[in-house]
Amino acid sequence: MADITQQLNTFLVGGAVRDSLLNRAVVDNDYVVVGSSVEAMRQLGFIQVGKDFPVFLHPKSKQEYALARTEKKSGQGYTGFNCNASPNVTLEEDLLRRDLTINAMAMDENGKIVDPYNGQIDLKNRVLRHVSMAFIEDPLRVLRVARFAARYHEYGFTIAPETLALMTQLSKSGELLSLSGERVWQEMQRSLADANPEVFFQVLYQCQALKSLWPDLHNLWGIPNPAKWHPEICSGLHTMMVLKQAVLLSTKTTIRFASVCHDLGKSLTEDKTLPSHPGHETAGLPLIEELCARLRVPTTYKTLALKVCQFHLHTHKVFELKASTILKLYDQLDAWRKPEEFYDFLLCCQADFTGRLGFEKREYPQKDFLYHAFEKLVLITAKPFVEQGLKGLEIKAAIAEQRLAVLKQFKLEYMQQNQVVLLKVAELTALIQ
């Protein structure tokens, strides 16, 4: 039986065409249908999924097919559009409404490229350029371009100056405030999964979008740190360097998000204390809470971010802490119940330490010490104390006592075996912020 798409004038569009020309793996195939109607698509068996836009799923392949359409701004935000999907809408008109020239190309069933807005030239020159002035009608495009800049950074893509100017215009207009928190988070989360998420935030800062979307992060740029421990000086630059280190350490977006959040409290530091930031760990906690509530950030992200913000300095200075304080740290981090999250926390701390100019290759024995100590401590369970006849709080106290004894001995042996390394660590963490 012939495929129903043979009865339609269909073109592969957008990301699939772009990525195939870049010899990059194509994730999704999206198609546009020219010269058809909603009723005709339904009669062929396509399943309509879009309320506002005529988007359909193929009944068998479940691939997405959309009628060629034009859009006209009718209100504020990214949803305020009137859609025209009549059979008279041409392919060129449909491509004109798209955000970037590299996304405004189509391919017919024979592999011929339809490129009315010079997307191939911009693809070759590695330029992200808007298709038309309609770009400024959709504030979401600021985030999308920032995400594309991050995703294709490894290919050498840059944003055209005139496009960046429009993004700045949109950012200053207040239109970004019309975006839902969930939509902003969706774009941010997708960027965090890419190889260069720091570019996403740098672009948003450059076009002044961060001032609206995440003012606490925006404000970190220009806030100084002690030059001896932060040769990069700027707290915003440091945060981006930490994010880059987190990318090298893990693919987990929870870790990357926490890395971005760890120093938010420095945005509140009083001028009279600069370049030191006393209490920035606790100052940052309500800022993270507010952000996560506003963007509807999942709890797993928020929990790790709060822990990293509050306790990263404890980890840096762990060799200066009493064994009882270290044991309390394990409790505060809920390491006994959530060992995987505890290890993620340690990776974030490592990213913070190495995310400084000239520190990228420095050793970070604090992570190894805390992890290997934990491996020994977690073996201490309630069973032998129950067998001794202890009950309730007696068992809890006995476990804590034994853990403390084991930790003291482990720390003593570790420091004796790693004296040279720890002397260097002491020098580096003496005034670390």
Residue pairs with C-beta under 8 A, 6 or more apart in sequence:
4 44
4 45
4 46
4 58
4 59
5 31
5 58
5 65
7 44
8 33
8 36
8 44
8 65
9 33
9 34
9 35
9 36
10 31
10 32
10 33
10 34
10 65
10 109
11 31
11 32
11 34
11 91
11 106
11 107
11 108
11 114
12 29
12 30
12 31
12 106
12 107
12 108
13 30
13 31
13 32
13 94
13 95
13 105
13 106
13 107
14 30
14 98
14 103
14 105
15 26
15 27
15 28
15 30
15 103
16 26
16 28
16 29
16 30
16 107
17 105
17 106
17 107
17 113
18 102
18 103
18 105
18 119
18 123
19 25
19 26
19 27
20 26
20 107
21 105
21 113
21 120
21 123
22 123
22 152
22 155
28 64
29 63
29 64
30 63
30 64
30 66
31 63
31 64
31 65
31 66
32 65
32 66
32 67
32 68
32 91
32 94
32 106
33 41
33 65
33 66
33 67
33 68
34 68
34 89
34 90
34 91
34 94
35 68
35 87
36 67
36 87
37 67
37 85
37 86
37 87
38 48
38 54
38 67
38 85
41 48
41 54
41 56
41 65
41 67
42 48
45 59
46 56
46 57
46 58
46 59
46 65
47 56
47 57
47 59
48 54
48 55
48 56
49 55
49 56
49 57
50 56
50 66
52 79
52 81
52 83
53 66
53 69
53 83
53 85
54 66
54 67
54 69
54 83
54 85
55 64
55 65
55 66
55 67
56 64
56 65
56 66
56 67
57 63
57 64
57 65
58 64
58 65
67 85
67 89
68 85
68 89
68 90
68 91
68 93
68 94
69 83
69 84
69 85
69 89
69 94
69 97
70 83
70 84
70 89
70 93
70 94
70 96
70 97
71 81
71 82
71 83
71 84
71 97
71 134
71 137
72 81
72 82
72 84
73 80
73 81
73 134
73 137
74 80
74 81
74 82
75 81
76 175
76 178
77 139
77 175
77 178
77 179
78 138
78 139
78 140
78 178
78 179
78 183
81 137
81 138
91 106
91 114
92 114
92 116
95 104
95 105
95 106
95 114
95 116
95 117
95 131
96 104
96 116
96 117
96 131
96 132
96 134
97 131
97 132
97 134
98 104
98 131
99 130
99 131
99 135
99 138
99 141
99 144
99 145
100 119
100 122
100 128
100 129
100 130
100 131
100 145
100 148
100 163
101 117
101 118
101 119
101 121
101 122
101 129
101 130
101 131
102 119
102 122
102 123
102 128
102 129
103 119
104 115
104 116
104 117
104 119
104 131
105 113
105 114
105 115
105 119
105 120
106 113
106 114
106 115
107 113
107 114
108 114
113 120
117 131
122 128
122 129
122 160
126 152
126 155
126 156
126 157
126 158
127 157
127 158
127 159
127 160
128 145
128 148
128 149
128 152
128 157
128 158
128 159
128 160
128 163
129 160
129 162
129 163
130 141
130 160
130 162
130 163
130 166
133 166
135 141
135 163
135 166
136 166
136 169
136 170
139 170
139 173
139 175
139 176
139 178
139 179
140 179
140 183
140 187
141 167
141 170
142 167
142 170
142 171
142 176
142 204
142 207
142 209
143 179
143 184
143 187
143 188
143 204
143 209
143 213
144 187
145 159
145 163
145 167
145 203
146 167
146 187
146 191
146 199
146 200
146 201
146 203
146 204
146 207
146 209
147 187
147 190
147 191
147 194
147 200
148 157
149 157
149 158
149 159
149 199
149 200
149 203
150 191
150 194
150 196
150 197
150 198
150 199
150 200
150 203
151 191
151 194
151 195
151 196
153 195
153 196
153 199
154 195
154 196
159 167
159 203
164 206
164 207
167 203
167 207
167 209
168 207
168 208
170 176
170 207
170 209
171 207
171 208
171 209
171 211
171 212
172 208
174 212
176 209
176 212
176 213
177 212
179 213
181 294
181 295
181 296
182 295
182 296
184 213
184 295
185 295
185 296
185 297
188 200
188 295
189 253
189 257
191 197
191 200
192 200
192 253
192 256
192 257
193 251
193 253
194 200
195 247
196 244
196 247
197 243
197 247
197 256
198 240
198 241
198 243
198 244
198 247
201 210
201 217
201 240
201 243
201 260
202 240
204 210
204 213
204 214
205 217
205 218
205 221
205 236
210 217
210 218
211 218
214 291
216 264
216 267
216 287
216 291
217 236
217 239
217 260
217 264
217 267
219 267
220 234
220 235
220 236
220 239
220 263
220 264
220 266
220 267
221 234
221 235
221 236
221 237
222 234
222 235
222 236
223 234
223 235
223 236
223 266
223 267
223 269
223 274
224 233
224 234
224 235
224 274
224 275
225 232
225 233
225 234
225 235
225 238
225 266
225 275
225 277
225 433
226 275
226 276
226 431
226 433
227 233
227 275
228 431
229 356
229 428
229 431
229 432
229 433
230 238
230 275
230 356
230 357
230 433
231 356
231 357
231 358
232 238
232 241
232 356
232 357
233 275
235 263
235 266
235 267
238 263
238 355
238 356
239 259
239 260
239 262
239 263
239 355
241 355
241 356
241 357
242 259
242 260
242 262
242 263
242 351
242 352
242 355
243 256
243 259
243 260
243 351
243 355
244 355
245 259
245 350
245 351
245 352
245 354
245 355
245 360
246 255
246 256
246 258
246 259
246 347
246 348
246 351
246 355
247 256
249 255
249 347
249 350
249 351
250 256
250 344
250 347
252 344
253 301
254 300
254 301
254 304
254 344
255 304
255 344
255 347
255 348
255 351
257 297
257 301
257 304
257 305
258 301
258 304
258 305
258 307
258 308
258 309
258 344
258 345
258 348
259 308
259 348
259 351
259 352
259 355
261 284
261 288
261 291
261 305
261 308
261 309
262 284
262 305
262 308
262 309
262 312
262 348
262 352
263 277
263 280
263 284
263 309
263 352
264 284
264 287
264 288
264 309
265 277
265 279
265 280
265 281
265 282
265 283
265 284
265 285
265 287
265 309
266 277
266 280
266 283
266 284
267 287
268 280
268 283
268 284
268 287
269 276
269 277
269 280
269 283
276 433
277 433
280 433
281 309
281 310
281 311
281 312
281 313
282 310
284 309
284 310
285 306
285 309
285 310
288 302
288 305
288 306
288 309
289 302
289 306
291 297
292 301
292 302
292 305
303 341
304 341
304 344
304 345
304 348
307 332
307 333
307 341
307 345
308 345
308 348
308 349
308 352
311 329
311 332
311 333
311 345
312 348
312 349
312 352
313 432
313 433
314 321
314 325
314 329
315 329
315 345
315 346
315 349
315 366
315 367
315 370
316 349
316 352
316 353
316 366
316 429
316 432
317 429
317 432
318 326
318 329
318 366
318 369
318 370
319 366
319 369
319 415
319 422
319 425
319 426
320 426
320 429
321 329
323 404
323 407
323 408
323 411
324 404
326 370
326 373
326 407
326 411
327 377
327 400
327 403
327 404
327 407
330 336
330 342
330 374
330 377
333 341
333 342
333 345
334 341
334 342
335 342
335 374
335 378
336 378
339 374
339 378
342 374
343 371
346 366
346 367
346 370
346 371
347 367
349 364
349 366
349 367
350 364
350 366
350 367
353 359
353 362
353 364
353 366
353 432
354 360
354 361
354 362
354 364
362 428
363 421
363 424
363 425
365 418
365 421
365 422
365 425
366 425
369 411
369 414
372 410
372 414
373 407
373 410
373 411
373 414
376 406
376 407
376 410
377 403
377 406
377 407
380 399
380 402
380 403
380 406
381 399
382 395
382 399
385 394
385 395
385 398
385 399
386 395
390 398
415 422
